[in-house]
Structure formats: C-alpha cells, structure tokens
Amino acid sequence: MLKLIGSRLATAIPSLIGVVIVTFLLTRVLPGDTAAYFAGPAATPQAIAEIRTKLGLDKPLPTQFVDYVSALSKGDLGTSLSTGQSVAHEIATRLPASAELTLCGLIFALLIAVPFGIAAAVKQGSWIDHACRLITTAGVSLPVFFTGLLLVYLFYFRLGWAPAPLGRLDVFFSAPETVTGFYLIDSLLAGDLETFRAAAAQLVVPTLTLAIFALAPIARITRASMLHVLSSEFIRTARASGLTSKTVILTYAFRNAMLPVVTTLGMVFSFLLGANVLVEKVFAWPGIGSYAVEALITSDFAPVQGFVLAMAILYVALNLIIDLAYGIIDPRARSEA
C-alpha cells in the first residue's frame, strides 16, 4: 500500500508542475490590465505605470515566473489585491464552506442514487427502472445554475419554505467558533442547536441543487454495473445455492459492482467542485469558487492561481483516496499494485 501511495504521488508531481506553469501563463494572457483596473478610471498613465512597477508586472515574463515559483516554494501564494489578504489565508477560510456544501450534496446524492440504481437493476423493465432512466436523463440535461435558480424560485419565492439564499447563515445568527470550518459540525460542538438549524436550513436548497446534478451519473453507473454483475455466473450459482435475494444482491452483487461506482464518485466529486463556482454565485455562498470568479473579473492573478493550484491538489488527493478504496474493495488491486 505504501508503494502504491509513493508511486501515485510521484506521478502527481509533474501534473502539479504543469498546472503551475499553465495557470501562470493563462493569467498573463487574459484580457485586462490589472494595474489600470486597480488604479481607477481617473488614473494617469504615470500612476498606472507606478502601480505596474510596484506589482512587478513590468518585469519580463520569465522573471515574473521565477519570482512566483520562489514564493510558492516558501508556501506563499501571494496577496489578493482586491481584499489585501493573503491568498493562502483566504483559501483556508473559504475552503471549508465549499467542502461542506460539496460533501453534503454528494452524500445526499449517494443516499438516493445508489439504492435507486440497485432497485432499477434488480427490477429491470419496471416503473422504477423507467423512472431511474428518466431522472438520470433530466439530471444530466439541466444546467446546475438553472436548477439552482428554479429551486430558489420554487422553495423560497413561491412556497416560502426555504430561507433567503444569502450565504451560510441568516443575518440574525452569528457564525459558531471555528474548529473545523464546517458550520454544522462547529455548531454541534458548541452545543448551539439554533445555529445548527439555521446553518442546515441554508444548506438544504444548494445541497439539493448539487445532489440533482450528482445523482444522475451515480444512479446510471450503479444500474449499469449491477446489471452486468447480476448476469454473471457466480450470481446464478449463489441463487442456486439457496441464498436469500438480499444476501445475493448486497453481499455478492453490489460489492463486485462497487469499483465502477467508486470511480464515478471521484469524477462526480471533481465535477461538483467545478459546479460549486456557479452554485456559490447563485446562493451567495462564501466559498473559494465565488472567490476565484470575483478575482478573475478584477484581473487579480494571485487568487486565481491559488484557486487552481488548490483544486489540483484536491484532485490528486481524491485520486489517491480512490486508489486506496480500490485496494479495500478488491484485494486484487492491492496485489497488482
């Protein structure tokens, strides 16, 4: 297992180096002048030139890259020109908000999609199977921002069941003391049930938005994988041996069908991190997605570079977790590693 972890980390290093290079180059070729934006519309050319010199943007591109990599090697992601705060601090502050929303959406989707996919495979051709195919098709067809706006209109504007989509907490509540950065967990640790209920209420609609987006691929691959396994010879042998249907489906069929599902979970989690950018803007969620969009609009390079690098590290960690999960689910994966 340690050999597997080492090999995966070794292959991830060139990927992260490539991310650093590509992100640096892309932020430099994007339209817009950072110095002119922060100098203001009434600034003189001399003032803009002074700001450009202060930011180091007057240096040759190779020199700027060397300075960026040197700072990066020391753990310095730069300073946001918009907020004046360290990018590393901003990402560390906002990442729990994005992670809480993403994990809640993924868990909610799992709780629905996996049993739904299993039932659709077991009862192939039934109304459950048709409903599964209909829902998965609708889930992949609807843009995530459209789903979010539709749910806001329905549950907040029309029915009045959901609170205003204005962040992680209602304005009448204060954030709990930070322990994990997850409001649900921190409010429980503080014993503040009122804040917990308020945070949970704010999470419901954005979680449902992400869950609808994530449900479709998970349910589809669960159904397809279960259908493949249920047609295998060892399943027919298990049935012929007199094992109960529950034992055959959950113990034998589902465990053998889990590898494609785990792979899909990794892909879906990556997609959700990207979809978070749109969902956070719709629900005014103070996560790193909205932070990166605001920085991109103002041509603030450091937060954009920090965001992309943080996402790349998360993807590497996620792929490593998936590889480890393979070894737990299927011993053959451990022996091959």
C-alpha positions in Angstrom: 0.0 0.0 0.0 2.8 2.4 0.8 4.4 1.6 -2.6 1.1 2.5 -4.2 0.9 5.8 -2.4 4.5 6.6 -3.3 4.0 5.8 -7.0 0.8 7.9 -7.2 2.5 10.9 -5.5 5.5 10.6 -7.9 3.2 10.7 -10.9 1.3 13.7 -9.4 4.3 15.9 -9.1 4.7 16.5 -12.9 1.0 17.2 -13.1 1.2 19.9 -10.4 4.2 21.5 -12.1 2.2 21.6 -15.3 -0.7 23.2 -13.5 1.6 25.9 -12.1 3.1 26.7 -15.5 -0.2 26.7 -17.4 -2.1 28.8 -14.8 0.7 31.4 -14.7 0.7 31.7 -18.4 -3.1 31.9 -18.8 -3.5 34.6 -16.2 -0.9 36.7 -18.1 -2.6 36.4 -21.4 -6.1 37.1 -20.2 -7.6 40.4 -21.4 -7.5 43.3 -19.0 -4.8 45.4 -17.3 -4.5 44.7 -13.5 -2.6 47.9 -12.9 -5.2 50.0 -14.8 -8.1 48.3 -13.0 -6.8 49.0 -9.5 -5.5 52.5 -10.4 -9.1 53.5 -11.3 -10.7 55.1 -14.3 -9.3 58.6 -13.5 -5.7 57.5 -13.0 -3.0 59.0 -15.2 -0.6 56.8 -17.3 2.2 57.7 -14.8 0.1 56.4 -11.9 -0.7 53.2 -13.8 3.0 52.7 -14.6 3.9 53.1 -10.9 1.3 50.5 -9.8 2.6 48.2 -12.5 6.1 48.6 -11.3 5.0 48.0 -7.7 3.2 44.8 -8.6 6.2 43.6 -10.6 4.2 43.4 -13.9 6.8 45.5 -15.7 9.4 42.7 -15.4 9.9 40.1 -18.2 7.6 37.1 -18.1 10.4 34.6 -17.2 11.5 36.8 -14.2 7.9 37.0 -13.0 7.6 33.3 -13.2 10.8 32.7 -11.2 9.6 35.2 -8.6 6.2 33.3 -8.4 7.8 29.9 -8.1 10.3 31.1 -5.5 7.4 32.5 -3.4 5.4 29.3 -4.0 8.3 27.1 -2.7 8.0 29.0 0.6 4.3 28.4 0.9 3.5 32.0 -0.2 0.6 32.1 -2.7 0.7 35.8 -2.9 -1.7 38.6 -1.7 -5.1 39.4 -3.1 -5.2 42.9 -4.5 -9.0 43.0 -4.0 -9.1 42.2 -0.3 -5.5 42.9 0.8 -5.4 39.5 2.5 -3.0 36.6 2.0 -4.4 34.2 -0.7 -3.4 31.2 1.5 -5.5 32.6 4.4 -8.4 33.4 2.1 -8.4 29.9 0.7 -8.1 28.2 4.1 -11.0 30.4 5.3 -13.3 29.7 2.4 -12.4 26.1 1.5 -14.5 24.6 4.4 -17.6 26.4 3.1 -17.1 24.9 -0.4 -16.2 21.5 1.1 -19.3 21.4 3.4 -21.6 22.2 0.5 -19.9 19.7 -1.9 -19.9 16.9 0.7 -23.5 17.4 1.7 -24.5 17.4 -2.0 -22.5 14.2 -2.7 -23.8 12.4 0.4 -27.4 13.3 -0.3 -27.0 12.1 -3.9 -25.4 8.9 -2.8 -28.3 8.1 -0.4 -30.7 8.4 -3.2 -28.8 7.3 -6.3 -27.2 4.0 -5.1 -30.4 2.4 -3.8 -32.3 3.8 -6.8 -29.7 2.3 -9.2 -29.8 -1.1 -7.4 -33.6 -1.2 -7.4 -33.6 -0.3 -11.1 -31.2 -3.1 -12.0 -32.9 -5.7 -9.8 -36.3 -4.8 -11.3 -35.3 -4.2 -14.9 -38.1 -3.0 -17.1 -40.3 -2.0 -14.2 -41.6 1.5 -13.4 -38.6 2.0 -11.1 -36.2 1.3 -14.0 -38.1 3.7 -16.3 -38.1 6.4 -13.5 -34.4 5.9 -13.0 -33.6 6.4 -16.6 -35.9 9.5 -16.8 -34.4 11.1 -13.7 -30.8 10.5 -14.8 -31.5 11.9 -18.2 -33.1 15.0 -16.7 -30.3 15.4 -14.2 -27.5 15.5 -16.9 -29.6 17.7 -19.1 -30.3 20.6 -16.7 -27.5 23.1 -16.2 -26.7 23.4 -12.5 -27.2 27.1 -12.3 -30.7 26.8 -13.9 -31.6 24.1 -11.4 -30.5 26.3 -8.5 -32.5 29.3 -9.8 -35.5 27.1 -10.3 -35.3 25.7 -6.8 -34.9 29.2 -5.3 -37.9 30.4 -7.2 -40.0 27.4 -6.0 -38.9 26.9 -2.4 -38.1 30.5 -1.4 -40.2 32.8 -3.6 -43.3 30.7 -4.2 -43.6 28.4 -1.2 -41.6 30.3 1.4 -40.2 27.1 2.8 -36.5 28.0 2.4 -34.6 31.0 3.8 -33.2 33.7 1.6 -30.3 32.4 -0.5 -27.8 34.8 1.1 -24.9 32.7 2.4 -24.2 30.2 5.0 -26.2 31.8 7.8 -29.2 34.0 8.3 -28.2 37.6 9.2 -29.7 37.2 12.7 -27.2 34.4 13.6 -23.5 34.6 14.3 -21.0 32.0 13.0 -20.0 29.4 15.5 -16.5 29.3 16.9 -14.3 27.9 14.2 -13.0 24.4 14.9 -13.4 22.6 11.6 -14.8 25.4 9.5 -18.0 23.3 8.9 -20.8 25.2 10.4 -22.9 22.1 11.0 -20.1 20.4 13.0 -18.9 23.5 14.8 -22.4 24.5 16.0 -22.9 20.9 17.3 -19.5 21.0 19.1 -20.5 24.3 20.7 -23.9 22.9 21.6 -25.7 25.7 19.7 -28.7 23.9 18.2 -30.3 27.2 17.0 -27.3 27.9 14.8 -27.2 24.3 13.7 -30.8 24.5 12.5 -30.1 27.8 10.8 -27.0 26.5 9.0 -28.8 23.3 8.0 -31.7 25.4 6.6 -29.3 27.5 4.5 -27.7 24.2 3.2 -30.9 22.5 2.0 -31.6 24.1 -1.3 -27.9 24.4 -2.6 -27.4 20.8 -1.4 -30.4 19.7 -3.4 -29.1 21.6 -6.4 -25.8 19.8 -6.3 -27.4 16.5 -5.5 -29.6 16.6 -8.6 -26.5 17.3 -10.7 -24.6 14.4 -9.0 -27.5 11.9 -8.8 -27.7 11.2 -12.5 -24.2 9.8 -13.2 -24.1 7.8 -9.9 -27.5 6.2 -10.4 -26.7 5.4 -14.1 -23.4 3.7 -13.4 -24.8 1.9 -10.4 -27.6 0.5 -12.5 -25.3 -0.5 -15.4 -22.7 -2.1 -13.1 -25.4 -4.0 -11.2 -26.9 -5.3 -14.4 -23.5 -6.6 -15.5 -22.8 -8.3 -12.2 -26.3 -9.8 -11.9 -25.9 -11.6 -15.2 -22.6 -13.3 -14.0 -22.3 -17.0 -13.4 -21.3 -16.7 -9.7 -24.6 -14.8 -9.1 -26.6 -17.6 -10.7 -24.6 -20.1 -8.5 -25.3 -18.1 -5.4 -29.0 -18.1 -6.2 -28.9 -21.8 -6.9 -27.2 -22.4 -3.6 -30.3 -21.2 -1.8 -29.0 -17.8 -0.6 -31.6 -15.1 0.1 -32.2 -12.5 -2.5 -30.9 -9.8 -0.1 -27.7 -11.6 0.5 -27.1 -12.2 -3.2 -27.8 -8.6 -4.1 -26.0 -6.7 -1.3 -23.2 -9.1 -0.3 -22.2 -10.6 -3.7 -23.6 -8.4 -6.5 -23.2 -4.9 -5.0 -19.6 -5.5 -3.7 -18.5 -6.6 -7.1 -20.3 -3.7 -8.7 -18.7 -1.1 -6.4 -15.5 -0.4 -8.4 -17.1 1.5 -11.3 -19.3 3.3 -8.7 -16.2 4.4 -6.7 -14.6 5.6 -10.0 -17.7 7.6 -10.8 -17.8 9.1 -7.3 -14.3 10.5 -7.8 -15.3 12.0 -11.1 -18.6 13.4 -9.7 -16.8 15.0 -6.7 -14.4 16.7 -9.2 -17.4 17.9 -11.2 -19.1 19.2 -8.1 -16.1 21.3 -7.2 -16.4 22.9 -10.6 -20.1 23.3 -10.4 -19.7 24.9 -7.0 -18.5 28.0 -8.8 -21.9 28.6 -10.3 -23.9 27.4 -7.3 -22.0 29.7 -4.9 -22.8 32.7 -7.1 -26.5 31.8 -7.2 -26.7 31.3 -3.4 -24.1 34.0 -2.4 -22.1 31.2 -0.8 -18.7 32.5 0.5 -16.6 29.6 -0.9 -13.5 29.5 -2.9 -15.4 29.2 -6.2 -17.1 32.7 -5.8 -13.7 34.0 -4.6 -12.0 32.8 -7.8 -14.7 34.3 -10.0 -14.5 37.7 -8.3 -10.7 37.7 -8.6 -11.0 36.7 -12.3 -13.3 39.6 -13.0 -10.9 42.1 -11.4 -7.8 40.5 -13.1 -6.5 39.7 -9.7 -3.9 37.0 -10.6 -2.8 35.6 -7.2 -6.2 34.3 -6.0 -6.9 32.7 -9.4 -3.5 30.9 -9.4 -4.1 29.9 -5.8 -7.5 28.5 -6.5 -6.4 26.4 -9.5 -3.4 25.0 -7.5 -5.7 24.2 -4.6 -8.1 22.4 -6.9 -5.3 20.5 -8.5 -4.0 19.3 -5.1 -7.6 18.3 -4.1 -7.9 16.2 -7.3 -4.6 14.5 -6.6 -5.7 13.7 -3.1 -9.0 12.5 -4.3 -7.4 10.1 -6.9 -5.2 8.7 -4.2 -8.2 8.1 -1.9 -9.9 6.3 -4.8 -6.8 4.1 -5.4 -6.8 3.2 -1.7 -10.5 2.4 -1.8 -9.8 0.0 -4.7 -7.5 -1.9 -2.5 -10.0 -2.1 0.3 -12.9 -3.2 -2.0 -10.9 -5.5 -4.3 -7.8 -7.3 -2.9 -6.7 -8.0 -6.5 -6.0 -4.2 -6.8 -3.6 -4.4 -3.9 -1.7 -7.4 -5.3 -1.4 -5.7 -8.7 -0.1 -2.5 -7.0 
